[in-house]
């Protein structure tokens, strides 16, 4: 079974070496695992909380997308999209806002820190604090809950946001009497590499001490590395590798053998200028092939847009039926659907009548089955199985599944049911979204009926 892991990247800056080592490289490596269903999104709605510079956000969206793709993220293996391309996310944000307590939001770390700064300087407690900052945890919860993410990689300072997402999901489930949301878990990144910047502090745009990953090319990379602060020991004097920022940076890119050799060279009196040249050459050997791909992507923004739109389609295939089910629960059904139902009532199932499976063998000898509602409407058609026992095992799983655990993805005119990351059954085709939403409600009802009788 695959674990769905979701990661967001705020689009407010240009990626640097610290971003690559601490987030991009490990995320790309994790995305290649067969047991991971990876979702990566550019959090451009979140960026609006931090910056009102439209040109900067627009440029950052392009640079970050090109960076992740150049670093090896495979859009065919993962779901890679922009937050702003998923209209279900702001809609879900409002649904969650309506169950979020003000007391919980008052306790959010970012809001409290802003209030504390105002208090310390004698300002009004809420001076300069936008509703966007205040509601940030709800938007983040919607990012996660819309896709039923199991795990969200975060540092310890972000654990509170995952706890809030769980709390909001639990509240909604409780109020509406069904497990609509998977409750996410924080995946604590204890081993994430933190690179020192030019001045020895953590590499961060806030400190203006970053080393660019691609910006400015290899010339800018070398010039920046040559500005790394070192002590005053002269060539020939032993250096202390463990207190040298450039050794820590070197170790993040080098093998154990290379690291040991560099350590010995520093202990043996290698001059700082030569050491910086060694560091530049080691980093450039890794970065140069990626930079070439990055520059090709940056020169072809249309190609990036196509990749992101394909990712948005994959993401919306999951989010659309999720929101349709939530609308049903909230009483936000289409008036046309209500009118149709009122004008042409469906036959009431006989007392005690249940949804049922009908197994059959198709023309090529494979075994399949259909799931019908209690009133005889076809809801699902299974994929073909060579072994009838496999078809029976799937029926058994569906009997116990329940609507909350059903993962449905929108296709061109119908939906598919997904288990363990693979489609196992499909619905009939529907004329329009309203008809599809009605069928979704029927399917959820049938799955809950089956599970209740297991």
C-alpha positions as CSV (number, residue, x, y, z in Angstrom):
1,X,0.0,0.0,0.0
2,X,1.3,3.5,-0.9
3,X,1.6,6.3,1.6
4,X,0.5,9.6,0.3
5,X,3.1,12.3,1.2
6,X,2.4,15.9,0.5
7,X,4.9,18.8,0.5
8,X,4.3,22.5,-0.2
9,X,6.9,25.0,-1.5
10,X,6.1,28.7,-0.9
11,X,6.8,30.8,-4.0
12,X,8.5,33.9,-2.6
13,X,12.1,33.6,-3.5
14,X,14.9,32.1,-5.6
15,X,16.1,28.6,-4.6
16,X,19.6,28.5,-2.9
17,X,21.9,25.6,-1.9
18,X,20.3,25.3,1.5
19,X,16.9,24.7,-0.2
20,X,18.4,22.1,-2.4
21,X,20.2,20.1,0.3
22,X,17.5,20.5,3.0
23,X,14.3,20.1,1.0
24,X,14.6,19.5,-2.8
25,X,17.2,16.7,-3.0
26,X,15.6,14.5,-0.2
27,X,12.1,15.1,-1.6
28,X,13.1,14.1,-5.1
29,X,14.8,10.9,-3.7
30,X,11.7,10.0,-1.7
31,X,9.5,10.5,-4.7
32,X,11.3,7.6,-6.4
33,X,10.2,5.1,-3.8
34,X,7.4,2.7,-4.9
35,X,5.7,2.9,-1.6
36,X,5.2,6.7,-1.8
37,X,2.4,8.5,-3.6
38,X,4.1,11.9,-3.7
39,X,2.3,15.3,-4.0
40,X,4.3,18.4,-4.5
41,X,2.7,21.8,-4.9
42,X,3.8,25.4,-5.2
43,X,2.0,27.3,-2.4
44,X,1.4,30.5,-4.3
45,X,-1.7,31.4,-2.2
46,X,0.5,31.2,0.9
47,X,3.0,33.5,-0.9
48,X,0.4,36.2,-0.9
49,X,0.5,36.3,2.9
50,X,4.2,37.0,2.8
51,X,4.6,39.3,-0.2
52,X,2.6,41.8,-2.2
53,X,5.2,42.0,-5.0
54,X,3.4,40.4,-7.9
55,X,6.5,40.3,-10.2
56,X,8.5,38.5,-7.5
57,X,5.8,35.9,-6.9
58,X,5.3,35.3,-10.7
59,X,9.1,34.9,-11.2
60,X,9.4,32.7,-8.1
61,X,6.7,30.4,-9.4
62,X,8.6,29.8,-12.6
63,X,12.0,29.5,-10.9
64,X,10.8,27.0,-8.3
65,X,9.0,24.8,-10.9
66,X,12.1,24.8,-13.1
67,X,14.3,24.0,-10.2
68,X,12.3,21.0,-9.0
69,X,12.1,19.6,-12.5
70,X,15.8,20.2,-13.2
71,X,16.6,18.5,-9.9
72,X,15.0,15.3,-11.1
73,X,11.3,15.5,-10.1
74,X,9.4,13.2,-12.5
75,X,5.9,14.6,-13.1
76,X,4.9,11.2,-14.5
77,X,5.6,9.6,-11.0
78,X,4.3,12.4,-8.8
79,X,1.5,14.9,-8.7
80,X,3.1,18.3,-9.2
81,X,0.8,21.4,-9.3
82,X,0.2,25.0,-8.3
83,X,-2.1,25.6,-5.4
84,X,-3.9,28.4,-7.3
85,X,-4.8,25.9,-10.1
86,X,-7.0,23.9,-7.7
87,X,-10.3,25.8,-7.0
88,X,-11.4,23.1,-4.6
89,X,-8.7,24.3,-2.1
90,X,-10.2,27.8,-1.3
91,X,-13.6,26.2,-1.3
92,X,-12.5,23.7,1.3
93,X,-10.8,26.5,3.2
94,X,-14.2,28.1,3.7
95,X,-15.8,24.8,4.8
96,X,-13.1,24.4,7.4
97,X,-13.2,28.0,8.4
98,X,-16.8,27.4,9.4
99,X,-15.8,24.7,11.9
100,X,-12.5,26.4,13.1
101,X,-12.6,27.9,16.6
102,X,-11.2,31.4,17.0
103,X,-9.4,30.2,20.2
104,X,-7.4,27.6,18.2
105,X,-6.4,30.3,15.6
106,X,-5.4,32.7,18.4
107,X,-2.9,30.1,19.5
108,X,-1.2,29.7,16.1
109,X,2.6,30.4,16.5
110,X,2.9,32.9,13.6
111,X,0.0,35.0,14.8
112,X,1.1,34.9,18.4
113,X,4.6,35.9,17.4
114,X,3.3,38.9,15.4
115,X,1.1,40.0,18.4
116,X,4.1,39.6,20.7
117,X,6.3,41.8,18.5
118,X,3.6,44.5,18.4
119,X,3.2,44.4,22.2
120,X,6.9,44.7,22.7
121,X,7.1,47.8,20.6
122,X,4.0,49.4,22.1
123,X,1.8,49.0,19.1
124,X,-1.8,47.8,19.0
125,X,-1.7,44.0,19.3
126,X,-3.1,43.4,15.8
127,X,-1.3,46.2,14.0
128,X,-0.2,45.2,10.5
129,X,-1.6,41.6,11.0
130,X,-3.7,40.5,8.0
131,X,-6.6,38.0,8.1
132,X,-4.4,36.0,5.7
133,X,-1.8,35.5,8.3
134,X,-4.5,34.7,10.9
135,X,-6.2,32.1,8.6
136,X,-2.9,30.6,7.3
137,X,-3.4,27.4,9.4
138,X,-6.9,26.8,7.8
139,X,-5.5,27.2,4.3
140,X,-2.7,24.8,5.1
141,X,-5.3,22.3,6.5
142,X,-7.2,22.5,3.2
143,X,-4.0,21.8,1.2
144,X,-3.6,18.6,3.2
145,X,-7.2,17.4,3.7
146,X,-8.3,17.9,0.1
147,X,-6.0,15.1,-0.9
148,X,-6.2,12.7,2.1
149,X,-2.5,13.0,2.7
150,X,-1.2,10.5,5.2
151,X,2.0,12.2,6.0
152,X,3.3,15.8,5.7
153,X,7.1,16.3,6.0
154,X,7.7,19.3,8.4
155,X,10.2,20.6,10.8
156,X,9.4,20.8,14.5
157,X,8.2,24.4,14.2
158,X,5.4,23.3,11.8
159,X,4.0,20.4,13.9
160,X,1.3,22.7,15.3
161,X,-0.1,23.2,11.8
162,X,-0.5,19.5,11.2
163,X,-2.2,19.2,14.6
164,X,-4.6,21.9,13.6
165,X,-5.3,20.1,10.3
166,X,-6.1,17.0,12.2
167,X,-8.3,18.9,14.6
168,X,-10.3,20.6,11.8
169,X,-10.7,17.2,10.0
170,X,-11.9,15.5,13.2
171,X,-14.4,18.4,13.9
172,X,-15.9,18.2,10.4
173,X,-16.1,14.4,10.6
174,X,-17.8,14.5,13.9
175,X,-20.3,17.3,13.0
176,X,-21.4,15.5,9.8
177,X,-21.3,12.0,11.0
178,X,-18.9,10.4,8.5
179,X,-15.1,10.0,8.2
180,X,-14.8,12.4,5.3
181,X,-11.1,13.1,5.9
182,X,-8.0,11.1,6.4
183,X,-6.2,12.6,9.4
184,X,-2.6,13.5,8.5
185,X,0.5,12.8,10.5
186,X,3.5,15.0,10.8
187,X,6.6,13.4,9.3
188,X,9.4,15.0,11.4
189,X,12.5,15.6,9.4
190,X,15.1,15.1,12.2
191,X,17.9,14.4,9.7
192,X,17.3,17.3,7.3
193,X,20.7,18.9,6.5
194,X,20.9,22.5,7.5
195,X,23.6,24.4,5.6
196,X,25.5,27.4,7.1
197,X,25.4,30.5,5.0
198,X,28.2,32.9,4.1
199,X,28.4,34.2,7.7
200,X,28.2,30.9,9.4
201,X,24.6,31.3,10.5
202,X,21.8,29.1,9.0
203,X,21.6,29.8,5.2
204,X,18.5,31.9,4.9
205,X,17.1,34.7,2.7
206,X,16.2,36.5,6.0
207,X,20.0,36.7,6.8
208,X,21.0,37.6,3.2
209,X,23.7,35.0,3.4
210,X,22.6,32.5,0.8
211,X,24.6,30.8,-2.0
212,X,22.5,30.7,-5.2
213,X,21.7,27.3,-6.7
214,X,21.3,28.4,-10.3
215,X,20.9,32.2,-10.4
216,X,23.8,33.9,-12.0
217,X,25.4,30.7,-13.4
218,X,28.7,29.2,-12.4
219,X,30.4,32.6,-12.2
220,X,28.0,33.8,-9.5
221,X,28.3,30.4,-7.7
222,X,32.1,30.7,-7.5
223,X,32.1,34.4,-6.6
224,X,29.6,33.8,-3.7
225,X,31.6,30.8,-2.4
226,X,34.7,32.9,-2.3
227,X,32.9,35.2,0.1
228,X,32.4,32.6,2.8
229,X,33.7,33.9,6.1
230,X,36.7,32.0,7.5
231,X,39.1,32.6,10.4
232,X,42.5,34.3,10.0
233,X,44.7,31.2,9.8
234,X,47.2,31.4,7.0
235,X,48.2,28.8,4.4
236,X,50.3,26.1,6.1
237,X,48.5,26.5,9.5
238,X,46.2,23.6,10.5
239,X,42.5,24.5,10.2
240,X,39.6,23.2,12.3
241,X,37.2,21.5,9.9
242,X,34.4,21.2,12.5
243,X,34.2,24.9,13.0
244,X,34.4,25.8,9.3
245,X,31.2,26.6,7.5
246,X,32.8,25.7,4.1
247,X,33.6,22.1,5.4
248,X,30.0,21.6,6.5
249,X,28.8,22.7,3.0
250,X,31.4,20.4,1.3
251,X,30.3,17.4,3.4
252,X,26.7,17.9,2.2
253,X,27.7,17.3,-1.4
254,X,30.7,14.9,-1.1
255,X,31.1,11.2,-0.5
256,X,32.6,9.9,2.7
257,X,36.0,9.3,1.0
258,X,36.0,12.9,-0.5
259,X,35.0,14.3,2.9
260,X,37.8,12.5,4.7
261,X,40.4,13.7,2.2
262,X,39.2,17.3,2.5
263,X,39.3,17.1,6.3
264,X,42.9,15.9,6.2
265,X,43.8,18.6,3.7
266,X,42.5,21.3,6.1
267,X,44.2,19.8,9.1
268,X,47.4,19.7,7.0
269,X,47.3,23.5,6.4
270,X,45.3,23.9,3.1
271,X,44.8,27.6,2.5
272,X,41.3,29.0,2.7
273,X,41.4,30.3,-0.9
274,X,42.4,26.8,-2.2
275,X,39.8,25.2,0.1
276,X,37.1,27.5,-1.4
277,X,38.1,26.5,-4.9
278,X,37.9,22.8,-4.0
279,X,34.4,23.4,-2.5
280,X,33.3,25.3,-5.7
281,X,34.5,22.5,-8.0
282,X,32.8,19.9,-5.9
283,X,29.4,21.7,-5.9
284,X,29.7,22.7,-9.6
285,X,30.1,19.0,-10.6
286,X,26.7,18.3,-9.1
287,X,25.0,21.5,-10.0
288,X,26.2,22.0,-13.7
289,X,24.0,19.2,-15.2
290,X,21.0,20.5,-13.3
291,X,21.7,24.1,-14.3
292,X,21.7,23.1,-17.9
293,X,18.2,21.5,-17.5
294,X,17.1,24.5,-15.4
295,X,18.1,27.0,-18.1
296,X,16.3,24.9,-20.7
297,X,13.1,25.0,-18.7
298,X,13.4,28.7,-17.9
299,X,13.7,29.3,-21.7
300,X,10.5,27.4,-22.3
301,X,7.8,28.5,-19.8
302,X,5.1,27.0,-22.0
303,X,6.6,23.5,-21.3
304,X,6.5,24.2,-17.6
305,X,2.9,25.4,-17.8
306,X,1.9,22.2,-19.6
307,X,3.5,20.1,-16.9
308,X,1.7,22.0,-14.1
309,X,-1.6,21.9,-15.9
310,X,-1.3,18.1,-16.2
311,X,-0.4,18.0,-12.5
312,X,-3.5,20.1,-11.7
313,X,-5.7,17.7,-13.6
314,X,-4.3,14.8,-11.6
315,X,-4.8,16.7,-8.4
316,X,-8.4,17.8,-9.3
317,X,-9.3,14.2,-10.2
318,X,-9.0,13.6,-6.4
319,X,-10.2,16.9,-5.1
320,X,-13.4,17.3,-7.2
321,X,-15.2,14.2,-5.9
322,X,-14.0,15.0,-2.4
323,X,-15.6,18.5,-2.6
324,X,-18.8,17.1,-4.2
325,X,-19.2,14.7,-1.2
326,X,-18.7,17.6,1.2
327,X,-21.2,19.8,-0.6
328,X,-23.7,16.9,-0.3
329,X,-23.1,16.7,3.4
330,X,-23.4,20.5,3.9
331,X,-26.7,20.7,2.0
332,X,-25.1,22.5,-1.0
333,X,-26.5,20.2,-3.7
334,X,-27.4,21.7,-7.1
335,X,-31.0,23.0,-7.2
336,X,-31.3,21.2,-10.5
337,X,-30.5,17.9,-8.8
338,X,-33.1,18.6,-6.1
339,X,-35.7,19.5,-8.7
340,X,-35.0,16.4,-10.8
341,X,-35.2,14.2,-7.7
342,X,-38.5,15.9,-6.7
343,X,-40.0,15.6,-10.2
344,X,-38.8,12.0,-10.8
345,X,-38.5,10.2,-7.5
346,X,-36.5,7.1,-7.6
347,X,-38.3,3.9,-6.4
348,X,-38.0,3.3,-2.7
349,X,-36.0,0.1,-2.0
350,X,-38.0,-2.7,-0.4
351,X,-37.5,-2.9,3.3
352,X,-34.3,-4.7,4.1
353,X,-33.0,-4.6,0.5
354,X,-29.3,-4.0,0.2
355,X,-26.8,-3.0,-2.4
356,X,-25.6,-6.1,-4.2
357,X,-22.8,-7.5,-6.3
358,X,-23.3,-9.4,-9.5
359,X,-20.4,-11.5,-10.8
360,X,-20.0,-12.5,-14.4
361,X,-17.4,-13.8,-16.9
362,X,-16.8,-11.6,-19.9
363,X,-16.2,-12.6,-23.5
364,X,-12.4,-13.0,-23.1
365,X,-12.7,-15.3,-20.1
366,X,-11.9,-12.7,-17.4
367,X,-13.9,-12.4,-14.2
368,X,-15.7,-9.1,-13.3
369,X,-18.5,-7.9,-11.2
370,X,-20.9,-5.0,-10.9
371,X,-22.1,-3.2,-7.8
372,X,-25.7,-2.1,-7.8
373,X,-27.5,0.2,-5.4
374,X,-30.4,-1.1,-3.3
375,X,-32.8,0.2,-6.0
376,X,-31.0,-1.4,-8.9
377,X,-28.8,1.5,-10.2
378,X,-25.4,0.3,-11.5
379,X,-22.7,2.1,-9.4
380,X,-19.4,0.3,-10.3
381,X,-17.9,-2.1,-12.8
382,X,-14.8,-3.9,-11.6
383,X,-11.6,-4.3,-13.6
384,X,-11.1,-7.7,-15.2
385,X,-9.4,-10.5,-13.2
386,X,-7.9,-13.7,-14.6
387,X,-8.5,-15.4,-11.2
388,X,-12.1,-15.4,-9.8
389,X,-10.6,-15.5,-6.3
390,X,-9.0,-12.1,-6.9
391,X,-12.4,-10.7,-8.0
392,X,-13.9,-12.2,-4.8
393,X,-11.2,-10.7,-2.6
394,X,-11.9,-7.2,-4.1
395,X,-15.7,-7.7,-3.4
396,X,-14.8,-8.5,0.2
397,X,-12.7,-5.4,0.5
398,X,-15.4,-3.2,-0.9
399,X,-18.0,-4.7,1.5
400,X,-15.8,-3.4,4.4
401,X,-14.5,-0.2,2.8
402,X,-17.1,2.4,3.8
403,X,-17.6,5.7,2.0
404,X,-15.0,7.6,4.0
405,X,-12.2,5.3,2.8
406,X,-13.3,5.4,-0.8
407,X,-10.7,7.2,-3.0
408,X,-12.5,8.3,-6.2
409,X,-10.8,10.0,-9.1
410,X,-12.7,11.9,-11.8
411,X,-12.2,10.7,-15.4
412,X,-13.5,12.3,-18.6
413,X,-17.1,11.6,-17.9
414,X,-17.2,9.2,-15.0
415,X,-15.1,8.2,-12.0
416,X,-12.7,5.4,-11.0
417,X,-12.3,3.8,-7.5
418,X,-8.7,3.6,-6.4
419,X,-7.3,1.1,-3.9
420,X,-3.6,1.0,-3.0
421,X,-2.8,3.5,-5.7
422,X,-4.4,1.5,-8.5
423,X,-7.9,1.8,-10.2
424,X,-10.0,-1.3,-9.4
425,X,-13.4,-0.3,-10.6
426,X,-15.2,2.4,-12.7
427,X,-18.6,4.1,-12.6
428,X,-20.8,4.5,-15.7
429,X,-20.4,7.7,-17.7
430,X,-22.6,10.6,-16.8
431,X,-24.1,13.4,-18.8
432,X,-23.0,16.2,-16.6
433,X,-21.5,17.2,-13.3
434,X,-24.9,17.3,-11.5
435,X,-25.6,13.7,-12.6
436,X,-22.2,12.6,-11.5
437,X,-22.6,14.2,-8.1
438,X,-25.9,12.4,-7.6
439,X,-24.3,9.1,-8.5
440,X,-21.4,9.9,-6.1
441,X,-23.9,10.3,-3.3
442,X,-25.5,7.0,-4.2
443,X,-22.2,5.2,-4.2
444,X,-21.2,6.6,-0.8
445,X,-24.5,5.5,0.6
446,X,-24.1,2.0,-0.8
447,X,-20.6,1.6,0.5
448,X,-21.7,2.8,4.0
449,X,-24.6,0.3,3.9
450,X,-22.4,-2.6,3.0
451,X,-19.8,-1.7,5.7
452,X,-22.6,-1.4,8.3
453,X,-23.7,-4.9,7.6
454,X,-20.2,-6.5,7.7
